[in-house]
C-alpha cells in the first residue's frame, strides 16, 4: 500500500462482529489513510472476541448496538454515521468500511478528487480485492465478483466514500434489511438525481475467510434474500429493481428439474437431458467472465459456482417469502466463523 495520511473534511465508520485481527488491520489502515485528527467510529454488533477493547485501544470511538434489537449492517452504519456527526457535525464525507477490510492508503485522495470534481457524485467506490485468494476457491470467487466495471454505476458495496449530505437526504440505510442494503440505498440516491461511480483505483483488501462449502452456501442464501427483499420493496418502480435477478433465480433453480420430472414418464426418462442446461450455462458463464478471471480454471470455477448459487439463492428467496407471509422480521445470515489463532496468509 502506498500514500500517506490525508487531512480533509472526512471521517470513517467501520462495522464489525468478531473480526479479531482483521479489525485491528482495518482500524490501523483508516488511521494511516485519514490522519490522526480524523474521527473514526467503530460500531460493534455483539462481538465476543475482544473487538471492542481493541478498537478503543486504537483510538476509535466505539458504538455498541443495543442487543434488544436484531443486528443488521445497515443499522450499524446508520448508528456509526450518527456518532460521527456528533463528534464532528460539519463532516462532509464518510468512508464506510467493513471490519474485515483494510483500506488502501492511496484510496482517499483518489475518491476525494472524484467527489470534488462532481457535486452530484454521492458515492465513490473502487477495487476491493480478496487478501487470500489462494486459500480457497470461495475466496477466489469473491475476488472475481468484486471486479466490477469502472465508470458510472448503479450501486456500491459496504466499502465506499460517501457524501454525507446525500446520505442524509435519503435517510441513510434501511435499518431492517439484513442484506443488500447498499444497492437499495444507492437506488434511492439515484432517484434523487445523485450519482455513483466506480473508480479505477485500489480501495480495500478483504478477508473473506471462507474455507468450506457451507460458508459459501450461506453467503449465497443471503444474496437471494437480498434480491427478494429488494424486489418486494421497489420492484414495482420504473427500474423494476431486482425483479430480473429474482426471476432468474426461480427459473434456473426450478424450471429444468420440474420439467424433467413432469416429462419423465411420457419420454421414458429422456427428459433428464433437460438437466444438461446446467453444465451448458456454467460454460457460458465461464466464457463471459474469462477476462475478469484471468485463467481458464478460475473462469470454469466461477461458471460452475454461479450455477450452483441459483439453488442457494432460491433458498434465500423462499426464506424471505416465508418470513413475509408470517409477518416475521428476517435475521442476519452469517457465513463467517469467529476468528481464532491462525498462520498469517491462511484464511480462517
FIGU-562185 format. One line per field, with one value per residue (C-alpha): residue number from 0; residue in one letter; x, y, z. Coordinates in steps of 0.05 Angstrom, whole numbers, plus 5000, padded with zeros to 4 digits. Layout:
<midrens>
resi c(NUM/...)
resn c(A/...)
xx c(X/...)
yy c(Y/...)
zz c(Z/...)
</midrens>
This chain:
<midrens>
resi c(0/1/2/3/4/5/6/7/8/9/10/11/12/13/14/15/16/17/18/19/20/21/22/23/24/25/26/27/28/29/30/31/32/33/34/35/36/37/38/39/40/41/42/43/44/45/46/47/48/49/50/51/52/53/54/55/56/57/58/59/60/61/62/63/64/65/66/67/68/69/70/71/72/73/74/75/76/77/78/79/80/81/82/83/84/85/86/87/88/89/90/91/92/93/94/95/96/97/98/99/100/101/102/103/104/105/106/107/108/109/110/111/112/113/114/115/116/117/118/119/120/121/122/123/124/125/126/127/128/129/130/131/132/133/134/135/136/137/138/139/140/141/142/143/144/145/146/147/148/149/150/151/152/153/154/155/156/157/158/159/160/161/162/163/164/165/166/167/168/169/170/171/172/173/174/175/176/177/178/179/180/181/182/183/184/185/186/187/188/189/190/191/192/193/194/195/196/197/198/199/200/201/202/203/204/205/206/207/208/209/210/211/212/213/214/215/216/217/218/219/220/221/222/223/224/225/226/227/228/229/230/231/232/233/234/235/236/237/238/239/240/241/242/243/244/245/246/247/248/249/250/251/252/253/254/255/256/257/258/259/260/261/262/263/264/265/266/267/268/269/270/271/272/273/274/275/276/277/278/279/280/281/282/283/284/285/286/287/288/289/290/291/292/293/294/295/296/297/298/299/300/301/302/303/304/305/306/307/308/309/310/311/312/313/314/315/316/317/318/319/320/321/322/323/324/325/326/327/328/329/330/331/332/333/334/335/336/337/338/339/340/341/342/343/344/345/346/347)
resn c(X/X/X/X/X/X/X/X/X/X/X/X/X/X/X/X/X/X/X/X/X/X/X/X/X/X/X/X/X/X/X/X/X/X/X/X/X/X/X/X/X/X/X/X/X/X/X/X/X/X/X/X/X/X/X/X/X/X/X/X/X/X/X/X/X/X/X/X/X/X/X/X/X/X/X/X/X/X/X/X/X/X/X/X/X/X/X/X/X/X/X/X/X/X/X/X/X/X/X/X/X/X/X/X/X/X/X/X/X/X/X/X/X/X/X/X/X/X/X/X/X/X/X/X/X/X/X/X/X/X/X/X/X/X/X/X/X/X/X/X/X/X/X/X/X/X/X/X/X/X/X/X/X/X/X/X/X/X/X/X/X/X/X/X/X/X/X/X/X/X/X/X/X/X/X/X/X/X/X/X/X/X/X/X/X/X/X/X/X/X/X/X/X/X/X/X/X/X/X/X/X/X/X/X/X/X/X/X/X/X/X/X/X/X/X/X/X/X/X/X/X/X/X/X/X/X/X/X/X/X/X/X/X/X/X/X/X/X/X/X/X/X/X/X/X/X/X/X/X/X/X/X/X/X/X/X/X/X/X/X/X/X/X/X/X/X/X/X/X/X/X/X/X/X/X/X/X/X/X/X/X/X/X/X/X/X/X/X/X/X/X/X/X/X/X/X/X/X/X/X/X/X/X/X/X/X/X/X/X/X/X/X/X/X/X/X/X/X/X/X/X/X/X/X/X/X/X/X/X/X/X/X/X/X/X/X/X/X/X/X/X/X/X/X/X/X/X/X)
xx c(5000/5024/5009/5006/4955/4909/4878/4809/4737/4724/4714/4705/4656/4677/4628/4642/4626/4680/4732/4793/4859/4821/4791/4859/4885/4822/4827/4902/4894/4839/4883/4942/4899/4859/4910/4908/4857/4802/4745/4738/4677/4674/4605/4603/4547/4554/4626/4653/4726/4753/4739/4710/4772/4819/4781/4784/4858/4868/4833/4766/4701/4661/4586/4555/4489/4431/4425/4349/4341/4363/4432/4440/4498/4451/4432/4506/4525/4469/4490/4561/4542/4502/4562/4608/4563/4560/4636/4646/4580/4608/4640/4625/4648/4646/4688/4648/4688/4672/4714/4745/4775/4839/4837/4889/4925/4920/4845/4822/4858/4831/4760/4762/4785/4727/4676/4705/4701/4627/4579/4525/4570/4546/4587/4657/4678/4739/4770/4761/4808/4810/4870/4880/4852/4896/4867/4803/4761/4709/4758/4777/4704/4697/4756/4724/4656/4685/4718/4661/4663/4697/4653/4581/4550/4482/4507/4565/4585/4599/4664/4655/4668/4600/4579/4544/4493/4469/4465/4426/4379/4356/4352/4413/4409/4346/4356/4313/4348/4392/4429/4430/4424/4478/4446/4378/4406/4440/4374/4342/4402/4395/4321/4340/4390/4453/4506/4550/4617/4666/4737/4796/4833/4852/4805/4807/4835/4781/4790/4731/4758/4716/4744/4681/4624/4574/4601/4597/4526/4502/4531/4493/4429/4439/4445/4380/4345/4372/4346/4278/4272/4296/4244/4190/4208/4220/4203/4140/4180/4204/4271/4238/4290/4316/4258/4302/4351/4293/4262/4329/4338/4269/4273/4342/4331/4261/4244/4293/4282/4207/4202/4249/4206/4139/4162/4198/4141/4119/4192/4214/4266/4296/4272/4331/4372/4340/4387/4444/4425/4464/4534/4519/4502/4564/4607/4572/4584/4656/4666/4636/4680/4745/4777/4759/4780/4849/4854/4812/4810/4783/4733/4707/4703/4664/4616/4603/4591/4547/4500/4502/4488/4419/4396/4424/4394/4327/4331/4342/4283/4239/4263/4244/4176/4161/4182/4138/4078/4086/4097/4165/4227/4287/4350/4421/4452/4525/4575/4640/4668/4692/4768/4817/4892/4919/4982/4989/4969/4919/4846/4809)
yy c(5000/5070/5141/5176/5207/5259/5317/5334/5342/5267/5214/5139/5087/5015/4960/4890/4829/4782/4805/4797/4814/4835/4893/4915/4918/4955/5009/5018/5028/5080/5119/5116/5140/5194/5221/5227/5283/5249/5218/5142/5106/5031/5000/4932/4882/4838/4814/4765/4766/4830/4873/4929/4934/4931/4986/5032/5018/5041/5107/5093/5116/5053/5046/4982/4966/4953/4877/4881/4895/4850/4863/4888/4920/4976/4991/4992/5040/5088/5086/5099/5159/5189/5182/5211/5272/5282/5280/5326/5359/5391/5328/5327/5256/5189/5129/5066/5002/4932/4908/4852/4901/4941/5010/5026/5089/5118/5109/5170/5222/5189/5186/5257/5284/5249/5276/5347/5346/5328/5359/5308/5249/5218/5154/5135/5063/5027/4958/4912/4853/4788/4784/4709/4686/4624/4599/4571/4571/4611/4668/4668/4673/4735/4767/4757/4781/4847/4863/4907/4955/5023/5084/5103/5051/5034/5012/5004/4953/4961/4999/5068/5142/5176/5249/5259/5309/5258/5202/5246/5267/5195/5178/5133/5058/5018/4991/4929/4900/4841/4843/4884/4950/4985/4976/4994/5059/5074/5065/5118/5164/5156/5172/5239/5253/5233/5191/5132/5118/5060/5089/5054/5055/5005/5013/4955/4886/4839/4776/4732/4674/4622/4552/4509/4499/4512/4582/4598/4569/4613/4674/4656/4646/4716/4745/4711/4740/4809/4804/4781/4839/4889/4866/4867/4939/4970/4920/4958/5021/5042/5008/4941/4937/4866/4834/4805/4772/4740/4713/4686/4651/4619/4598/4567/4532/4506/4501/4448/4398/4407/4399/4339/4306/4323/4294/4234/4184/4205/4210/4146/4184/4221/4287/4281/4310/4377/4380/4389/4462/4469/4450/4488/4550/4541/4540/4602/4639/4618/4643/4711/4721/4694/4763/4780/4712/4714/4639/4583/4546/4605/4621/4549/4551/4616/4588/4525/4561/4615/4560/4524/4591/4594/4538/4572/4638/4605/4583/4656/4678/4626/4646/4718/4698/4654/4709/4759/4711/4700/4774/4757/4801/4768/4756/4763/4706/4698/4658/4674/4637/4674/4683/4642/4632/4622/4628/4693/4683/4628/4648/4625)
zz c(5000/4983/5003/5070/5116/5084/5122/5098/5120/5126/5178/5178/5202/5209/5227/5252/5292/5318/5267/5312/5279/5216/5255/5280/5209/5188/5240/5233/5158/5169/5217/5169/5110/5145/5194/5270/5273/5233/5273/5267/5294/5304/5311/5343/5335/5395/5389/5440/5418/5448/5387/5429/5474/5414/5378/5438/5447/5375/5389/5355/5385/5398/5390/5417/5384/5431/5440/5445/5370/5313/5284/5213/5177/5155/5227/5247/5191/5210/5283/5262/5220/5277/5323/5271/5262/5337/5341/5281/5260/5197/5167/5093/5073/5108/5090/5106/5112/5136/5194/5154/5104/5101/5067/5014/5035/4965/4961/4999/4955/4891/4918/4946/4878/4844/4893/4890/4813/4811/4861/4842/4856/4921/4924/4901/4905/4878/4871/4930/4928/4967/5014/5009/4941/4941/5008/4977/4915/4953/4966/4892/4872/4916/4881/4813/4839/4862/4795/4772/4712/4720/4710/4724/4770/4799/4867/4914/4967/5040/5027/4997/5007/5011/5011/5079/5051/5000/5051/5099/5043/5032/5106/5107/5100/5112/5183/5175/5114/5132/5065/5002/5039/4999/4929/4959/4988/4921/4885/4929/4916/4841/4845/4875/4820/4855/4820/4839/4806/4808/4803/4772/4839/4892/4951/5002/5017/5043/5084/5066/5108/5071/5071/5069/5020/5076/5087/5013/5011/5068/5034/4971/5011/5038/4968/4947/5008/4988/4917/4942/4991/4940/4890/4944/4964/4896/4842/4821/4807/4737/4748/4762/4816/4829/4792/4738/4787/4826/4763/4741/4808/4805/4732/4737/4803/4789/4715/4690/4747/4746/4670/4672/4726/4693/4627/4654/4643/4573/4549/4585/4624/4565/4595/4643/4586/4603/4662/4613/4612/4678/4652/4588/4628/4671/4608/4580/4645/4646/4575/4592/4653/4624/4620/4692/4718/4685/4678/4647/4713/4753/4697/4700/4776/4772/4720/4760/4826/4795/4770/4838/4871/4840/4886/4948/4926/4916/4989/5007/4965/4998/5067/5054/5026/5087/5135/5100/5100/5175/5189/5216/5210/5179/5219/5195/5156/5178/5138/5173/5233/5294/5284/5323/5321/5251/5210/5171/5099/5112/5115/5177)
</midrens>
